[in-house]
């Protein structure tokens, strides 16, 4: 960023999709090793770090 007017543009690029937030919360909250969403499989041991980042980004930047 080289100008303050660009701050909102950058912050908006970090917003997360509401669908990803839903998947992340379900993955974090489940005791199951695998969840399915819209035909895609999410393995807790593989995707847990992604889920935590999605939740953190939602808290800081919001959703789209």
DRENPA-3360 file (N, C-alpha, C; in nm, 2 decimals, always signed):
BEGIN
1 = XXXXXXXX = +0.09/-0.12/+0.00/+0.00/+0.00/+0.00/+0.09/+0.12/+0.00 ~ +0.06/+0.21/-0.09/+0.14/+0.33/-0.10/+0.06/+0.46/-0.07 ~ -0.07/+0.44/-0.05/-0.16/+0.55/-0.02/-0.27/+0.51/+0.07 ~ -0.31/+0.59/+0.17/-0.42/+0.56/+0.26/-0.55/+0.52/+0.19 ~ -0.57/+0.57/+0.07/-0.70/+0.54/+0.01/-0.70/+0.39/-0.04 ~ -0.59/+0.32/-0.03/-0.59/+0.18/-0.07/-0.61/+0.08/+0.05 ~ -0.62/+0.14/+0.17/-0.64/+0.05/+0.28/-0.77/-0.03/+0.27 ~ -0.88/+0.03/+0.24/-1.01/-0.04/+0.23/-1.01/-0.15/+0.12;
9 = XXXXXXXX = -0.94/-0.12/+0.01/-0.93/-0.22/-0.09/-0.86/-0.34/-0.04 ~ -0.75/-0.32/+0.03/-0.67/-0.44/+0.08/-0.76/-0.51/+0.19 ~ -0.82/-0.44/+0.28/-0.90/-0.50/+0.38/-1.01/-0.58/+0.32 ~ -1.08/-0.53/+0.22/-1.19/-0.60/+0.15/-1.14/-0.73/+0.09 ~ -1.02/-0.73/+0.04/-0.97/-0.85/-0.02/-0.95/-0.97/+0.08 ~ -0.94/-0.94/+0.21/-0.93/-1.04/+0.31/-1.06/-1.09/+0.37 ~ -1.17/-1.03/+0.33/-1.30/-1.08/+0.37/-1.32/-1.22/+0.32 ~ -1.39/-1.30/+0.40/-1.42/-1.44/+0.36/-1.56/-1.46/+0.32;
17 = XXXXXXXX = -1.58/-1.56/+0.24/-1.71/-1.60/+0.19/-1.79/-1.66/+0.31 ~ -1.92/-1.63/+0.32/-2.00/-1.68/+0.42/-2.01/-1.83/+0.42 ~ -2.00/-1.89/+0.30/-2.00/-2.04/+0.29/-1.88/-2.10/+0.36 ~ -1.76/-2.03/+0.34/-1.64/-2.08/+0.40/-1.65/-2.07/+0.55 ~ -1.71/-1.96/+0.60/-1.73/-1.95/+0.75/-1.82/-2.06/+0.80 ~ -1.92/-2.09/+0.73/-2.01/-2.20/+0.77/-1.94/-2.33/+0.78 ~ -1.86/-2.36/+0.68/-1.78/-2.49/+0.67/-1.68/-2.49/+0.79 ~ -1.61/-2.38/+0.80/-1.51/-2.37/+0.91/-1.57/-2.39/+1.05;
25 = XXXXXXXX = -1.68/-2.33/+1.08/-1.74/-2.35/+1.21/-1.79/-2.49/+1.23 ~ -1.85/-2.55/+1.12/-1.89/-2.69/+1.14/-1.77/-2.78/+1.16 ~ -1.66/-2.76/+1.09/-1.54/-2.84/+1.10/-1.48/-2.83/+1.24 ~ -1.48/-2.71/+1.29/-1.42/-2.69/+1.42/-1.51/-2.75/+1.53 ~ -1.64/-2.74/+1.51/-1.73/-2.78/+1.61/-1.77/-2.93/+1.61 ~ -1.73/-3.00/+1.51/-1.76/-3.14/+1.50/-1.66/-3.23/+1.57 ~ -1.71/-3.35/+1.61/-1.62/-3.45/+1.67/-1.58/-3.55/+1.56 ~ -1.65/-3.54/+1.44/-1.62/-3.63/+1.33/-1.49/-3.59/+1.26;
33 = XXXXXXXX = -1.43/-3.69/+1.21/-1.30/-3.67/+1.14/-1.32/-3.61/+1.00 ~ -1.44/-3.63/+0.94/-1.47/-3.58/+0.81/-1.61/-3.52/+0.80 ~ -1.62/-3.41/+0.73/-1.76/-3.36/+0.70/-1.77/-3.34/+0.55 ~ -1.90/-3.34/+0.51/-1.93/-3.32/+0.37/-2.01/-3.19/+0.36 ~ -1.98/-3.11/+0.26/-2.05/-2.99/+0.23/-2.06/-2.97/+0.08 ~ -2.18/-2.97/+0.03/-2.21/-2.96/-0.12/-2.12/-3.05/-0.20 ~ -2.11/-3.17/-0.16/-2.04/-3.27/-0.23/-1.89/-3.27/-0.21 ~ -1.84/-3.18/-0.13/-1.69/-3.17/-0.11/-1.67/-3.23/+0.03;
41 = XXXXXXXX = -1.56/-3.29/+0.04/-1.52/-3.35/+0.17/-1.41/-3.27/+0.24 ~ -1.43/-3.25/+0.37/-1.33/-3.17/+0.45/-1.28/-3.26/+0.56 ~ -1.16/-3.29/+0.57/-1.10/-3.37/+0.67/-1.05/-3.28/+0.78 ~ -1.09/-3.31/+0.90/-1.06/-3.22/+1.01/-0.91/-3.21/+1.03 ~ -0.83/-3.32/+1.03/-0.69/-3.31/+1.05/-0.62/-3.23/+0.94 ~ -0.67/-3.23/+0.82/-0.61/-3.16/+0.71/-0.66/-3.01/+0.70 ~ -0.78/-2.98/+0.73/-0.84/-2.85/+0.71/-0.86/-2.77/+0.84 ~ -0.82/-2.82/+0.95/-0.84/-2.74/+1.08/-0.77/-2.61/+1.08;
49 = XXXXXXXX = -0.64/-2.60/+1.03/-0.57/-2.47/+1.03/-0.64/-2.37/+0.94 ~ -0.68/-2.42/+0.82/-0.76/-2.34/+0.73/-0.88/-2.28/+0.80 ~ -0.96/-2.37/+0.87/-1.08/-2.33/+0.94/-1.05/-2.22/+1.04 ~ -0.95/-2.23/+1.12/-0.91/-2.13/+1.22/-0.88/-2.00/+1.15 ~ -0.81/-2.00/+1.04/-0.77/-1.88/+0.97/-0.90/-1.81/+0.92 ~ -0.99/-1.89/+0.86/-1.11/-1.84/+0.81/-1.19/-1.76/+0.92 ~ -1.20/-1.83/+1.04/-1.27/-1.77/+1.15/-1.21/-1.64/+1.20 ~ -1.08/-1.64/+1.20/-1.00/-1.52/+1.25/-1.02/-1.41/+1.14;
57 = XXXXXXXX = -1.01/-1.44/+1.02/-1.03/-1.34/+0.91/-1.17/-1.28/+0.92 ~ -1.27/-1.37/+0.95/-1.41/-1.32/+0.96/-1.42/-1.22/+1.07 ~ -1.36/-1.25/+1.19/-1.36/-1.16/+1.30/-1.30/-1.03/+1.27 ~ -1.19/-1.03/+1.20/-1.12/-0.90/+1.17/-1.18/-0.82/+1.05 ~ -1.20/-0.89/+0.94/-1.24/-0.82/+0.82/-1.39/-0.84/+0.78 ~ -1.46/-0.94/+0.83/-1.60/-0.96/+0.80/-1.61/-1.06/+0.68 ~ -1.73/-1.06/+0.63/-1.77/-1.16/+0.52/-1.82/-1.09/+0.40 ~ -1.81/-1.16/+0.29/-1.87/-1.11/+0.16/-1.99/-1.20/+0.13;
% end
